[in-house]
Amino acid sequence: MGHSLTHMAAAMPNINFIGIEVHRPGVGSLLNQVQQLGLTNIRVMSHDAVEVLKHMIPEHSLARVLLFFPDPWHKTKHHKRRIVQVPFLELLHSRLSPEGVFHSATDWQPYAEWMLEMMDTFADFSNSAGQGNYAIKPNYRPETKFERRGQRLGHGVWDLLYINQPKA
Ligand SMILES: C[S@@+](CC[C@H](N)C(=O)[O-])C[C@H]1O[C@@H](n2cnc3c(N)ncnc32)[C@H](O)[C@@H]1O
């Protein structure tokens, strides 16, 4: 609903953010918060993020891409719908600046393992935590209420942080 984005944008007024989401109520909620908080460093696009990255974002122009809690698509027959796939990583690699950062977080362990394996075998990204390791949650990523509830229930959250540079 935009809470993480407005929290980060308010905490980092000198950084410009683009929020991309297709869920219209979420976009509406975000726009309300932007107005109420008087934020001027957020642009919002209500469109498919892959299309936006392909057609509206110049190459090597992003400092960071944040993908928090992407749809996990639990069933095996739906795994092909997961956004983190090799063509998506190639797109990120081309849109991030050299040494830009891709940061993902998920509360679904099989998707965390899927991303870790895919990212660790993709030659043009380096795992900031070292091959095979998840990252410690950076302070800038706010904990969502779902995450806090999950922690109370003993569920985990996995952060992955990759630098846009070839593996050593
Ligand atoms: C599990 S929700 C997580 C939402 C939010 N990031 C959070 O942490 O609460 C995944 C969101 O991704 C959005 N989404 C999925 N595929 C997308 C795409 N290709 N472009 C833009 N948004 C997409 C869905 O509409 C949904 O709101």
PDBQT file of the ligand as one rigid body, heavy atoms in Angstrom, charges set to zero:
ROOT
HETATM    1  C1  LIG A 201       2.935  -9.812  -2.506  1.00  0.00    +0.000 C 
HETATM    2  S1  LIG A 201       2.585  -8.169  -3.039  1.00  0.00    +0.000 S 
HETATM    3  C2  LIG A 201       3.781  -7.211  -2.135  1.00  0.00    +0.000 C 
HETATM    4  C3  LIG A 201       3.487  -5.751  -2.155  1.00  0.00    +0.000 C 
HETATM    5  C4  LIG A 201       4.478  -4.843  -1.407  1.00  0.00    +0.000 C 
HETATM    6  N1  LIG A 201       5.759  -4.780  -2.113  1.00  0.00    +0.000 N 
HETATM    7  C5  LIG A 201       4.659  -5.239   0.023  1.00  0.00    +0.000 C 
HETATM    8  O1  LIG A 201       5.780  -5.523   0.417  1.00  0.00    +0.000 OA
HETATM    9  O2  LIG A 201       3.674  -5.230   0.791  1.00  0.00    +0.000 OA
HETATM   10  C6  LIG A 201       3.223  -8.156  -4.689  1.00  0.00    +0.000 C 
HETATM   11  C7  LIG A 201       2.770  -6.953  -5.468  1.00  0.00    +0.000 C 
HETATM   12  O3  LIG A 201       3.425  -6.915  -6.728  1.00  0.00    +0.000 OA
HETATM   13  C8  LIG A 201       2.537  -6.360  -7.682  1.00  0.00    +0.000 C 
HETATM   14  N2  LIG A 201       3.035  -6.795  -9.005  1.00  0.00    +0.000 N 
HETATM   15  C9  LIG A 201       3.181  -8.072  -9.431  1.00  0.00    +0.000 A 
HETATM   16  N3  LIG A 201       3.690  -8.087 -10.677  1.00  0.00    +0.000 NA
HETATM   17  C10 LIG A 201       3.872  -6.794 -11.056  1.00  0.00    +0.000 A 
HETATM   18  C11 LIG A 201       4.359  -6.158 -12.226  1.00  0.00    +0.000 A 
HETATM   19  N4  LIG A 201       4.783  -6.887 -13.272  1.00  0.00    +0.000 N 
HETATM   20  N5  LIG A 201       4.413  -4.816 -12.254  1.00  0.00    +0.000 NA
HETATM   21  C12 LIG A 201       3.994  -4.086 -11.200  1.00  0.00    +0.000 A 
HETATM   22  N6  LIG A 201       3.522  -4.619 -10.057  1.00  0.00    +0.000 NA
HETATM   23  C13 LIG A 201       3.446  -5.967  -9.987  1.00  0.00    +0.000 A 
HETATM   24  C14 LIG A 201       1.190  -6.914  -7.300  1.00  0.00    +0.000 C 
HETATM   25  O4  LIG A 201       0.156  -6.096  -7.781  1.00  0.00    +0.000 OA
HETATM   26  C15 LIG A 201       1.269  -6.933  -5.770  1.00  0.00    +0.000 C 
HETATM   27  O5  LIG A 201       0.718  -5.759  -5.210  1.00  0.00    +0.000 OA
ENDROOT
TORSDOF 0
